[in-house]
Amino acid sequence: MTFISWIILGLLAGAIAKFLLPGRDPGGFIGTTIIGVAGAFIGGWISARFLDHPITKHFYDGATWAAAIGGSLVLLIAYRILFGNSRN
């Protein structure tokens, strides 16, 4: 997958993570989008490095999507824990 594909995957993974974990985010839409892109990269890296499941070159691979969404969820939860009260 190209760099642009990872960004698109990250945007979609961030939207899915936001759907799975609703509520107010400290960063709003832009922050959630950036978390989604970063989560896709981190999830793919963790999957390839530690879980011995290299990310394939196919955009529609289920493991690639699971890694991207999982990474986005982890980052979104960590972001809410660290900065959750900044919008109150």
C-alpha positions, 0 to 999 in steps of 0.5 A: 500500500502507498502512503496515500492509501495508509492516510485514507485507511487511517481516516476511515479507521478513525471514523470507525473508532469514533463510531465504536467509542462515541462521546466528546473528544478533546480535539474534535473532528480534526484531532480524531482524524489525526489520531485515526491516521496515526493509529493506522500507522502504529497498528500496522507497525505493531502488527508487523513487528510484534505480532509477526503478521506483516501488513499485506499490500492489499487495501481490503485485507481484514488484518490490515483494517483490524490493526488500523482500527485497533491502533486508532482505538488505543490512541483515542482512549489514551488521548481521552485519558490524558486530555479528556477534561480540556473541553469542559 
